[in-house]
Amino acid sequence: MGRALAQNLADRKITVIVFDRDAAARSRTAEDPRLVVAESVDAMFAKLAPPRTVLLMVNAGAPVESATGELRMLLSPGDMIVDGGNSFWRDTQRRSADLARAGLDFVGLGVSGGEEGARRGPALMCGGTEAAYGRIRAWLEAIAARVDGHACADWFGPDAGGHFVKMAHNAIEYGVMQAIAEATQILKLGLGLSFPEMQKEAAAWGAAERASYLLELTQDILGRADRETGRPLIEVISDRAGQKGTGGWAIEAALSLGVAAPTLSEAVFARTLSGSPERKDAVARLGAPARRGVLERGDLGDALFAATLVCYAQGFQLIRAGAVQHGWVGDLARAARVWRAGCILRARLLTDVASAYELAPDLTTMLAAPGIASMLKACEPGWRQTVAFAASNGIAAPVLSSSLAYLDAMRTPRGATAMIQAMRDGFGAHGFERIDKPGMHHADWS
């Protein structure tokens, strides 16, 4: 991604001095005559005029920590480090405060779109001081993806604002990917479709206003053969999904901020379960479920779209809560606009989401926006049929199911938690709130 971004910058006539610790990587980069490749960090600095801007594209964690420490010894007041990796947002907060004491700017830049997006136009979520953003805004907007002439790049507040929004993006991505995986599993195990038939269904899921990059990718995967065996590619891939941490960070943040994100949590736990050793024993001892019932294919498409909307809603709630707690920019329309192109989440529905938040910036949940609420209502019958079918046939669908439970919990006038309050008071004298008078109360359980 670093080399791709450097080439993207060079396309815009921006001078880039490149250094990589790996000699082979430097040689590959030097094949592009527009890029100036330095043989050492010192040589790179010798070619940069102050105030210097250094863009780091290295793995999150120890590599960023090491590179930042090394650069700090070389940089002068007024210089800037831009971390373009998926760094943990609390690390970005700490580095920003630490470097500010030395007169250095530290910018946490969320970059989404993979290598191809970095080369042709990513979505960029910037965090740092507003002055620091002003220094690099022109080149961020120059290299970003564009929709209707507008760059998919914006500022989300000081220190970790950009990395937090990127984390929320990735958490939604976890949820949508898991929902798609569950839907294709239902096609295969529940409906017994062939891969060409599944590819056709995926094309229908992503038609018109439901179009998205991830559904385009799903169609490609379902139609792709393994070069070595000739079998469908998906059949030779292990069903153990990895993760790099952003999903878990998002769930931790949701818990600490008091944001209900059960569907996003289910997506993270589904990946964890996919690699768990206990699955082997369960497969051997519990056996396969009986198959029963029928499902209309259009119902499954409705369930997938509705679950996708819920994933977005939970992610946006997380961004808003983080912004309130940490003083970041909580403009959710801004995030939706940035994600319309370039990033993994790019989807046509984000135009509707951006419009909903522009019309009502204080909207408590995007699911309550009139246009989106009507979409959910239209999808609900098929959604319920899909969840019931999956449960009846023993097909795990945690995201499709959890998203429906979330909707039902959100719109229930009186939920089940009065019972929880009563139990807590009964066994621990924790007290409870009443509906007819303020304060905490206690029942006589003797």
C-alpha positions as CSV (number, residue, x, y, z in Angstrom):
1,M,0.0,0.0,0.0
2,G,2.9,2.3,0.7
3,R,4.3,2.0,-2.8
4,A,0.8,2.3,-4.3
5,L,0.2,5.6,-2.3
6,A,3.6,6.9,-3.4
7,Q,2.7,6.3,-7.0
8,N,-0.7,7.9,-6.5
9,L,1.0,11.0,-5.1
10,A,3.4,11.0,-8.1
11,D,0.4,10.9,-10.5
12,R,-0.6,14.2,-8.9
13,K,2.9,15.7,-9.5
14,I,3.7,15.6,-5.8
15,T,7.4,14.9,-5.1
16,V,7.9,11.8,-3.0
17,I,11.1,10.6,-1.4
18,V,10.7,6.9,-0.6
19,F,12.6,4.7,1.9
20,D,12.0,1.0,2.7
21,R,14.2,-1.1,5.1
22,D,13.9,-4.0,2.6
23,A,16.4,-3.7,-0.3
24,A,14.2,-5.7,-2.6
25,A,11.3,-3.4,-1.9
26,R,13.5,-0.4,-2.7
27,S,14.5,-2.0,-6.0
28,R,10.8,-2.6,-7.0
29,T,9.9,1.0,-6.1
30,A,12.9,2.4,-8.0
31,E,11.4,0.9,-11.2
32,D,9.0,3.9,-11.2
33,P,11.3,6.8,-12.4
34,R,9.0,9.4,-10.8
35,L,9.9,8.2,-7.3
36,V,13.1,9.2,-5.6
37,V,14.3,6.2,-3.6
38,A,16.6,6.8,-0.7
39,E,19.1,4.2,0.5
40,S,18.8,5.1,4.2
41,V,16.7,7.2,6.6
42,D,19.4,9.8,6.8
43,A,19.5,10.0,3.0
44,M,15.8,10.5,2.9
45,F,16.0,13.3,5.4
46,A,18.7,15.0,3.4
47,K,16.4,15.2,0.5
48,L,13.4,16.6,2.4
49,A,13.1,20.4,2.9
50,P,11.7,21.6,6.2
51,P,9.0,21.6,7.5
52,R,9.2,17.8,6.7
53,T,6.2,15.5,6.3
54,V,6.9,11.8,6.8
55,L,4.1,9.3,5.9
56,L,4.5,6.0,7.6
57,M,3.0,2.9,5.9
58,V,4.0,0.1,8.3
59,N,2.2,-2.5,10.4
60,A,0.4,-1.2,13.5
61,G,1.9,-1.8,16.9
62,A,5.6,-2.3,17.4
63,P,6.7,-1.3,13.9
64,V,4.9,2.1,14.2
65,E,6.3,2.5,17.7
66,S,9.9,1.8,16.5
67,A,9.7,4.0,13.4
68,T,8.1,6.9,15.4
69,G,10.9,6.7,18.0
70,E,13.6,6.7,15.3
71,L,12.0,9.6,13.4
72,R,11.6,11.6,16.6
73,M,15.4,11.7,17.0
74,L,15.7,13.2,13.5
75,L,12.8,15.5,13.2
76,S,12.8,19.2,14.2
77,P,10.0,21.3,15.6
78,G,7.3,22.0,13.0
79,D,7.9,18.6,11.3
80,M,5.1,16.0,11.0
81,I,4.6,12.3,11.1
82,V,1.5,10.8,9.4
83,D,0.7,7.2,10.5
84,G,-1.3,5.6,7.6
85,G,-1.7,2.2,9.3
86,N,-4.5,0.7,11.3
87,S,-3.1,1.8,14.6
88,F,-4.9,1.3,17.9
89,W,-6.6,4.7,18.5
90,R,-5.4,4.9,22.1
91,D,-1.8,4.5,20.9
92,T,-2.4,7.3,18.4
93,Q,-3.7,9.5,21.3
94,R,-0.6,8.8,23.3
95,R,1.8,9.4,20.4
96,S,0.1,12.6,19.5
97,A,0.4,14.0,23.0
98,D,4.0,12.8,23.3
99,L,5.2,14.3,20.0
100,A,3.3,17.6,20.6
101,R,5.6,18.2,23.7
102,A,8.5,18.0,21.3
103,G,6.9,20.5,18.9
104,L,6.0,17.8,16.3
105,D,2.7,17.1,14.7
106,F,1.4,13.5,14.7
107,V,-1.5,12.7,12.3
108,G,-3.4,9.4,12.5
109,L,-4.6,8.7,9.0
110,G,-7.1,5.9,8.3
111,V,-6.6,4.6,4.8
112,S,-9.2,2.2,3.3
113,G,-9.3,0.5,0.0
114,G,-6.4,-2.0,0.0
115,E,-3.5,-1.8,-2.4
116,E,-5.8,-1.1,-5.4
117,G,-7.6,1.7,-3.6
118,A,-4.3,3.2,-2.5
119,R,-3.1,3.2,-6.1
120,R,-6.3,4.5,-7.7
121,G,-8.0,6.5,-4.9
122,P,-8.6,5.4,-1.3
123,A,-11.0,6.8,1.3
124,L,-9.0,8.8,3.9
125,M,-10.0,9.6,7.5
126,C,-7.7,12.1,9.0
127,G,-7.1,12.9,12.7
128,G,-4.7,15.5,14.2
129,T,-4.8,19.2,14.9
130,E,-6.8,21.2,12.4
131,A,-3.6,23.1,11.5
132,A,-1.8,19.8,10.7
133,Y,-4.7,18.7,8.6
134,G,-4.6,22.0,6.7
135,R,-1.0,21.3,5.8
136,I,-1.7,18.0,4.1
137,R,-5.3,18.5,3.1
138,A,-4.5,19.3,-0.6
139,W,-2.6,16.2,-1.2
140,L,-5.1,14.0,0.7
141,E,-7.9,15.3,-1.5
142,A,-5.7,14.9,-4.6
143,I,-5.1,11.2,-4.1
144,A,-8.5,10.3,-2.6
145,A,-11.4,8.6,-4.5
146,R,-14.1,11.0,-5.7
147,V,-17.9,11.0,-5.9
148,D,-19.7,13.7,-7.8
149,G,-16.5,15.8,-7.8
150,H,-16.0,15.5,-4.0
151,A,-13.0,13.9,-2.5
152,C,-13.5,11.0,-0.1
153,A,-11.1,12.5,2.4
154,D,-12.0,14.5,5.5
155,W,-10.9,15.5,9.0
156,F,-12.4,13.9,12.1
157,G,-10.9,15.9,14.9
158,P,-7.7,15.9,17.0
159,D,-5.3,13.1,17.8
160,A,-7.1,9.7,17.1
161,G,-10.3,11.0,15.5
162,G,-9.3,9.6,12.1
163,H,-8.1,6.2,13.4
164,F,-11.3,5.8,15.5
165,V,-13.5,6.3,12.4
166,K,-11.3,3.9,10.5
167,M,-11.8,1.4,13.3
168,A,-15.5,1.8,13.2
169,H,-15.4,1.3,9.4
170,N,-13.5,-2.0,9.9
171,A,-16.0,-3.1,12.5
172,I,-18.9,-2.5,10.1
173,E,-16.9,-4.3,7.5
174,Y,-16.6,-7.3,9.8
175,G,-20.4,-7.4,10.2
176,V,-21.2,-7.0,6.5
177,M,-18.7,-9.7,5.5
178,Q,-20.1,-12.1,8.1
179,A,-23.6,-11.4,6.9
180,I,-22.7,-12.1,3.3
181,A,-20.9,-15.3,4.4
182,E,-24.0,-16.5,6.3
183,A,-26.2,-15.7,3.3
184,T,-24.0,-17.8,0.9
185,Q,-23.9,-20.6,3.5
186,I,-27.7,-20.6,3.5
187,L,-27.7,-20.8,-0.3
188,K,-25.3,-23.8,-0.3
189,L,-26.5,-25.8,2.7
190,G,-30.1,-24.7,3.0
191,L,-31.2,-24.3,-0.6
192,G,-28.7,-26.7,-2.2
193,L,-27.7,-24.3,-5.0
194,S,-24.7,-24.8,-7.3
195,F,-22.0,-22.2,-7.4
196,P,-23.2,-20.7,-10.8
197,E,-26.7,-20.4,-9.2
198,M,-25.1,-18.8,-6.1
199,Q,-23.3,-16.3,-8.2
200,K,-26.5,-15.4,-9.9
201,E,-28.2,-14.8,-6.5
202,A,-25.3,-12.7,-5.3
203,A,-25.7,-10.5,-8.4
204,A,-29.4,-10.1,-7.5
205,W,-28.4,-9.1,-4.0
206,G,-26.2,-6.3,-5.3
207,A,-28.6,-4.9,-7.9
208,A,-29.7,-1.2,-8.1
209,E,-29.8,0.6,-4.8
210,R,-28.2,-2.3,-2.9
211,A,-25.0,-2.3,-4.9
212,S,-21.8,-2.5,-3.0
213,Y,-18.1,-3.4,-3.5
214,L,-18.3,-6.4,-1.1
215,L,-21.2,-7.9,-3.1
216,E,-19.3,-7.4,-6.3
217,L,-16.4,-9.2,-4.7
218,T,-18.8,-12.0,-3.6
219,Q,-19.9,-12.6,-7.2
220,D,-16.3,-12.8,-8.3
221,I,-15.4,-15.3,-5.6
222,L,-18.4,-17.6,-6.3
223,G,-17.5,-17.7,-10.0
224,R,-13.8,-18.2,-9.6
225,A,-12.0,-21.6,-10.0
226,D,-8.9,-22.7,-8.3
227,R,-6.0,-22.8,-10.8
228,E,-4.4,-25.8,-9.2
229,T,-7.4,-28.1,-8.9
230,G,-10.1,-26.6,-11.1
231,R,-12.5,-26.8,-8.2
232,P,-14.5,-23.7,-7.1
233,L,-12.0,-21.6,-5.2
234,I,-14.2,-21.2,-2.2
235,E,-14.1,-25.0,-1.7
236,V,-10.3,-25.2,-1.3
237,I,-10.1,-22.3,1.2
238,S,-10.0,-23.1,4.9
239,D,-12.9,-21.9,6.9
240,R,-10.7,-20.2,9.5
241,A,-10.9,-16.4,9.3
242,G,-8.1,-14.2,10.6
243,Q,-8.2,-10.7,12.1
244,K,-5.8,-7.9,12.8
245,G,-7.4,-6.4,15.8
246,T,-9.6,-3.6,14.7
247,G,-12.8,-5.5,15.2
248,G,-11.9,-6.4,18.8
249,W,-10.8,-2.8,19.5
250,A,-14.2,-1.6,18.3
251,I,-16.1,-4.0,20.6
252,E,-13.9,-2.9,23.6
253,A,-14.6,0.7,22.7
254,A,-18.4,0.0,22.4
255,L,-18.3,-1.6,25.9
256,S,-16.4,1.3,27.4
257,L,-18.6,3.9,25.8
258,G,-21.9,2.1,26.6
259,V,-22.8,1.6,22.9
260,A,-24.9,-1.5,22.0
261,A,-23.1,-3.2,19.1
262,P,-24.2,-6.8,19.4
263,T,-24.2,-7.5,15.7
264,L,-20.7,-6.2,15.2
265,S,-19.6,-8.3,18.3
266,E,-21.1,-11.4,16.8
267,A,-19.1,-10.9,13.6
268,V,-15.9,-10.7,15.7
269,F,-16.8,-13.8,17.7
270,A,-17.7,-15.7,14.5
271,R,-14.1,-15.3,13.4
272,T,-12.8,-16.3,16.8
273,L,-15.0,-19.5,16.7
274,S,-13.9,-20.4,13.2
275,G,-10.4,-21.1,14.5
276,S,-11.3,-22.6,17.9
277,P,-10.2,-26.2,18.6
278,E,-13.5,-27.1,20.2
279,R,-15.2,-27.1,16.8
280,K,-13.5,-30.4,15.9
281,D,-15.0,-32.2,18.8
282,A,-18.4,-30.7,18.3
283,V,-18.5,-31.8,14.7
284,A,-17.5,-35.3,15.6
285,R,-19.9,-35.7,18.6
286,L,-23.0,-33.5,17.9
287,G,-23.7,-34.6,14.3
288,A,-25.5,-32.7,11.5
289,P,-28.9,-31.1,12.0
290,A,-32.0,-32.2,10.1
291,R,-33.0,-30.1,7.1
292,R,-36.5,-28.8,6.9
293,G,-38.6,-26.0,5.4
294,V,-38.3,-23.8,2.4
295,L,-37.1,-20.2,1.8
296,E,-37.8,-17.8,-1.0
297,R,-34.5,-16.5,-2.5
298,G,-35.7,-12.9,-2.4
299,D,-36.2,-13.3,1.4
300,L,-32.5,-14.0,1.8
301,G,-31.6,-10.9,-0.1
302,D,-33.9,-8.8,2.0
303,A,-32.4,-10.3,5.2
304,L,-28.8,-9.5,4.0
305,F,-29.6,-5.9,3.2
306,A,-31.5,-5.4,6.5
307,A,-28.6,-6.8,8.5
308,T,-26.2,-4.6,6.5
309,L,-28.2,-1.5,7.5
310,V,-28.0,-2.6,11.2
311,C,-24.3,-3.0,11.0
312,Y,-23.9,0.5,9.7
313,A,-26.2,1.9,12.3
314,Q,-24.2,0.3,15.2
315,G,-20.9,1.6,13.7
316,F,-22.3,5.1,13.4
317,Q,-23.5,5.0,17.0
318,L,-19.9,4.1,18.0
319,I,-18.4,7.0,16.1
320,R,-20.9,9.4,17.7
321,A,-20.2,8.2,21.2
322,G,-16.4,8.3,20.7
323,A,-16.7,11.9,19.4
324,V,-18.7,13.0,22.4
325,Q,-16.3,11.3,24.8
326,H,-13.0,12.5,23.2
327,G,-13.9,15.8,21.5
328,W,-13.6,14.5,18.0
329,V,-15.8,15.5,15.0
330,G,-19.1,13.6,15.3
331,D,-20.5,14.6,11.9
332,L,-21.9,11.2,10.8
333,A,-22.9,12.6,7.4
334,R,-19.2,13.4,6.9
335,A,-18.2,9.8,7.6
336,A,-20.9,8.4,5.2
337,R,-19.7,10.7,2.4
338,V,-16.0,9.7,2.9
339,W,-17.0,6.0,2.7
340,R,-19.0,6.4,-0.6
341,A,-16.0,5.4,-2.7
342,G,-12.5,4.1,-2.4
343,C,-13.0,2.0,0.8
344,I,-14.0,-1.6,1.3
345,L,-17.4,-0.5,2.6
346,R,-18.3,1.6,-0.5
347,A,-21.9,1.1,-1.3
348,R,-24.8,2.9,-2.9
349,L,-26.8,3.0,0.3
350,L,-24.2,5.4,1.9
351,T,-25.7,8.2,-0.2
352,D,-29.0,7.7,1.5
353,V,-27.3,7.5,4.9
354,A,-25.4,10.7,4.3
355,S,-28.6,12.5,3.2
356,A,-30.4,11.2,6.3
357,Y,-27.7,12.7,8.7
358,E,-27.5,15.9,6.7
359,L,-31.3,16.4,7.1
360,A,-31.2,15.5,10.8
361,P,-27.7,15.7,12.3
362,D,-29.1,14.8,15.8
363,L,-30.8,11.6,14.5
364,T,-30.5,9.2,17.4
365,T,-30.1,6.2,15.0
366,M,-30.0,6.1,11.2
367,L,-32.6,3.3,11.4
368,A,-35.2,5.9,12.4
369,A,-34.6,8.0,9.2
370,P,-37.8,7.9,7.2
371,G,-36.2,6.4,4.0
372,I,-34.1,3.8,5.9
373,A,-37.0,2.9,8.2
374,S,-39.2,2.1,5.1
375,M,-36.4,0.0,3.7
376,L,-36.2,-2.0,6.9
377,K,-40.0,-2.4,6.9
378,A,-40.0,-3.7,3.4
379,C,-37.2,-6.2,4.2
380,E,-38.7,-7.4,7.5
381,P,-40.9,-10.3,6.4
382,G,-38.1,-11.9,4.4
383,W,-35.7,-11.2,7.2
384,R,-37.8,-13.1,9.7
385,Q,-38.3,-16.0,7.3
386,T,-34.6,-16.2,6.7
387,V,-33.7,-16.3,10.4
388,A,-36.3,-18.9,11.1
389,F,-35.2,-21.0,8.2
390,A,-31.5,-20.8,9.3
391,A,-32.5,-21.8,12.9
392,S,-34.7,-24.7,11.7
393,N,-32.0,-26.1,9.5
394,G,-29.1,-25.7,12.0
395,I,-27.3,-23.1,9.9
396,A,-25.3,-20.7,12.0
397,A,-26.4,-17.1,11.2
398,P,-25.3,-15.0,14.1
399,V,-25.2,-11.7,12.3
400,L,-28.5,-12.1,10.4
401,S,-30.1,-13.2,13.7
402,S,-28.5,-10.7,16.0
403,S,-29.3,-7.8,13.8
404,L,-33.0,-8.8,13.8
405,A,-33.0,-9.1,17.6
406,Y,-31.3,-5.7,17.8
407,L,-34.1,-4.1,15.8
408,D,-36.8,-5.8,17.9
409,A,-35.1,-4.7,21.1
410,M,-34.7,-1.1,19.8
411,R,-38.4,-0.7,19.0
412,T,-40.0,-2.6,21.9
413,P,-41.8,0.0,24.1
414,R,-41.2,-2.0,27.2
415,G,-38.3,-4.5,27.2
416,A,-37.4,-7.4,29.3
417,T,-34.8,-5.7,31.6
418,A,-37.3,-4.8,34.3
419,M,-37.0,-8.5,35.3
420,I,-33.2,-8.0,35.4
421,Q,-33.5,-5.0,37.7
422,A,-35.8,-7.0,40.0
423,M,-33.5,-10.0,40.2
424,R,-30.5,-7.7,41.0
425,D,-32.4,-6.2,43.8
426,G,-33.6,-9.5,45.0
427,F,-30.2,-11.2,45.3
428,G,-28.0,-8.2,45.9
429,A,-30.1,-5.3,47.1
430,H,-28.9,-3.2,44.2
431,G,-32.2,-1.3,44.0
432,F,-34.3,-0.4,41.0
433,E,-35.8,2.5,39.2
434,R,-39.6,3.0,39.1
435,I,-41.7,4.2,36.3
436,D,-43.8,6.5,38.6
437,K,-41.3,8.3,40.8
438,P,-37.6,9.2,40.6
439,G,-34.6,7.8,42.5
440,M,-33.5,4.3,43.4
441,H,-35.9,2.0,45.3
442,H,-35.8,-1.4,47.1
443,A,-38.4,-4.0,47.6
444,D,-39.0,-6.1,50.7
445,W,-37.9,-9.6,49.7
446,S,-38.3,-11.1,53.2
